[in-house]
Amino acid sequence: MLRIFANMLLFSFILFSPWWITVIAGIVFTVFFRAFYEAVFWAFFFDLLYGTAAASFLNFTFLFTASAVVFVLVLERINKMTRFY
């Protein structure tokens, strides 16, 4: 139930909040919930809505998605290495 609420909250942050609030919420939810792979889906949705080709990254459009994938994978690895999580 709490995970569904977190997804609805993240969806509303994507639609109605600045990008930095969405990033902070995605990081908090990824740390708080175990295996929060929905963050990658919401990052892809964010990129579909607001993503533009960045000239500094060789016209790569999905920067937010790529950073979310890296963050989720690194955080999952760190969580597996710690005992108390």
ABEGO torsion letter per residue (X at the ends): XAAAAAAAAAAAAAAABBAAAAAAAAAAAAAABBGBAAAAAAAAAAAAAABBBBAAAGGBABAAAAAAAAAAAAAAAAAAABAAX
